[in-house]
Amino acid sequence: MLRHIKGKKFLPLIILIGLAVLAGGTNVFSDALQNQVVEVFRKYLEQLVPMSANIFAGLLILSLMYVLYDPLTVGVDRALAATSASNRGKVFVARSLRLAYWVGAVLIGVSFIAPGFFSKIALGVGLLGAALTLALQGLANDLIAGVMLSFSPKVQVGDDIELVGLSVKGKVSDIGYVMTVIQGSGERFSVPNREIWSRAVRTSLPKSSIIRP
């Protein structure tokens, strides 16, 4: 164990001696080997300089998008507050705009950091998209149903509802992109949006109940 530790202590000294020999121009290493090492470092630096510039530009863009996020969010919230849309619609629009903003920011940053990134993965993304379309067909239906529910009076946050044909009953606490959360008595349900959109919903009112198709 002691020998191993002492050997590690001398490793930096050995490296420094090797670098000094190279810098002193001695004949310990052949000229061909020295030229090869210098050429490798030169090519590495030639590639590193533009890469560093791209990384700096990408980080600068992402930093700018981060700084602009808060004032833009305040502006969007004020614009939505001035409209006559329902609270559910406002929340949906605000969430969608925030998601689109950050996706766009990341894509712009990546385009600066790796300019050839999108062209190289275009084919792969196309094939992956086709596979995901088949595999995630139910998820796509939930997304579409979520959009329809956000702009439909069928279900609203705060409604006491019961899904006809399912043992799900309670108060709607959130309508998300793919799931609607219903708070029951002592239990919570996360129901796919396509189930709510395709089924009749019994909504309880103070003195009666109505069924919305």
Residue pairs with C-beta under 8 A, 6 or more apart in sequence:
21 28
21 29
22 29
22 34
22 37
54 112
54 113
54 114
54 115
55 113
57 112
57 113
58 109
58 110
58 111
58 112
58 113
59 109
61 105
61 108
61 109
61 112
62 105
62 106
62 109
65 101
65 105
65 108
65 109
66 105
69 101
72 101
73 98
76 94
76 97
77 94
80 90
80 93
80 94
81 90
83 90
85 93
86 156
87 157
88 150
88 156
88 157
88 175
89 150
89 151
92 146
92 147
92 150
92 151
92 175
95 177
110 117
110 118
111 117
111 118
133 140
138 192
138 194
139 178
141 194
142 177
142 178
142 179
142 192
142 193
142 194
143 177
143 178
143 193
144 194
145 192
145 193
145 194
145 196
145 197
145 198
146 175
146 176
146 177
146 178
146 180
146 193
148 197
149 155
149 175
149 180
149 193
149 196
149 197
150 175
153 212
154 196
154 197
154 201
154 212
155 161
155 172
155 175
155 180
155 196
155 201
155 203
155 212
156 172
157 172
157 173
157 174
157 175
158 171
158 172
159 171
159 172
159 203
159 204
160 170
160 171
160 203
160 204
161 169
161 170
161 171
161 172
161 182
161 201
161 202
161 203
161 204
162 168
162 169
162 201
162 202
162 204
163 169
163 191
163 195
163 196
163 199
163 200
163 201
163 202
164 199
164 200
164 201
164 202
164 211
165 199
165 200
166 191
166 195
166 199
168 182
168 184
168 189
168 191
169 182
169 184
170 182
170 183
170 184
170 185
170 187
170 188
170 189
171 182
171 183
172 180
172 181
172 182
172 183
173 181
173 182
173 183
173 188
174 180
174 181
175 181
175 193
176 193
177 193
178 192
178 193
179 190
179 191
179 192
179 193
180 190
180 191
180 192
180 193
180 196
181 188
181 189
181 190
181 191
182 188
182 189
182 190
182 191
183 189
200 211
200 212
200 213
201 211
201 212
202 209
202 210
202 211
202 212
203 209
203 210
203 211
203 212
